[in-house]
């Protein structure tokens, strides 16, 4: 790159130089947008926490490393189990075996059927 091209390229990547009043006004507008964004994200998170629960049949059989077990047995005496549910935008290609959701115990570190 020639020196003239480098100077044009470098200056195009920089924001304009303005006076303090213009900078402060732009900063105030940006902070207002950031605060509104934070409040909206907090409201969405609160709504997510208030989502209803779904009752699950504990006698459902799943396959663990040692073979079939009931869903209740996967808890191994724990009160809660975190389940990650992934949604796909496109249909998943056909598979030979069903794919179980990735799960982990809630609370202190531990393992679920040997899976950390």
C-alpha positions in Angstrom: 0.0 0.0 0.0 1.3 3.4 -1.0 1.8 6.1 1.7 -1.2 8.2 0.4 -3.4 5.1 0.3 -2.3 4.2 3.9 -3.2 7.7 5.2 -6.6 7.6 3.6 -7.2 4.0 4.8 -6.1 4.8 8.4 -8.2 8.1 8.6 -11.3 6.3 7.3 -11.2 3.9 10.2 -11.2 6.7 12.8 -14.2 8.6 14.1 -14.4 12.3 13.4 -12.8 14.8 15.8 -15.4 17.1 17.4 -15.6 19.6 20.2 -16.4 18.6 23.8 -20.0 19.7 23.8 -20.7 17.5 20.7 -18.9 14.6 22.3 -20.8 15.0 25.6 -24.2 15.2 23.8 -23.4 12.0 21.7 -22.2 10.2 24.9 -25.4 11.2 26.7 -27.5 9.8 23.9 -25.5 6.6 23.8 -25.8 6.1 27.6 -29.5 6.5 27.4 -29.7 3.8 24.7 -27.5 1.5 26.8 -29.6 2.0 29.9 -32.8 1.3 27.9 -31.1 -1.8 26.5 -30.1 -3.0 30.0 -33.6 -2.4 31.4 -35.2 -4.4 28.5 -32.7 -7.3 29.0 -33.5 -7.3 32.7 -37.2 -7.4 32.0 -36.8 -10.3 29.5 -34.7 -12.3 32.1 -37.3 -11.7 34.8 -40.0 -12.9 32.4 -37.9 -16.0 31.6 -37.6 -16.8 35.4 -41.4 -16.5 35.7 -42.1 -19.0 32.9 -44.3 -21.9 34.1 -43.0 -25.3 34.7 -43.9 -28.5 32.9 -44.6 -31.7 34.8 -42.6 -34.7 33.4 -43.4 -38.4 33.9 -40.6 -39.7 36.1 -41.0 -43.2 34.8 -39.7 -42.3 31.3 -36.8 -44.6 30.4 -33.5 -43.1 29.2 -30.3 -44.8 28.2 -27.3 -44.0 30.4 -23.7 -45.4 30.2 -24.8 -48.5 32.1 -28.0 -49.1 30.1 -31.7 -48.1 30.5 -32.7 -46.2 33.7 -35.8 -44.2 34.7 -35.7 -40.4 34.6 -36.1 -40.5 38.4 -33.0 -42.6 38.7 -30.9 -40.1 36.8 -31.4 -37.6 39.6 -29.5 -39.9 42.0 -31.2 -38.4 45.0 -30.9 -34.8 43.9 -33.9 -32.4 44.0 -33.2 -30.7 40.7 -31.8 -31.3 37.3 -31.0 -28.6 34.7 -32.1 -29.5 31.2 -30.8 -27.6 28.1 -33.4 -27.5 25.3 -32.1 -26.4 21.9 -34.4 -25.3 19.1 -33.4 -25.7 15.5 -34.5 -23.3 12.7 -34.2 -26.1 10.1 -35.4 -29.7 10.5 -32.7 -32.1 11.7 -31.7 -34.8 9.2 -33.1 -38.2 10.0 -31.1 -40.2 12.6 -31.1 -43.8 13.5 -31.1 -43.2 17.3 -32.9 -40.5 19.2 -30.7 -37.8 20.7 -31.2 -37.0 24.4 -30.9 -33.4 25.6 -27.7 -32.4 27.3 -28.3 -32.3 31.1 -26.4 -31.6 34.2 -27.2 -31.6 37.9 -28.2 -28.2 39.4 -26.3 -26.9 42.4 -22.9 -28.0 43.6 -20.6 -29.8 41.2 -21.4 -33.4 40.5 -22.1 -35.7 37.6 -25.1 -37.1 35.9 -24.6 -40.7 35.0 -20.9 -40.1 34.7 -21.3 -37.0 32.4 -19.9 -33.8 33.9 
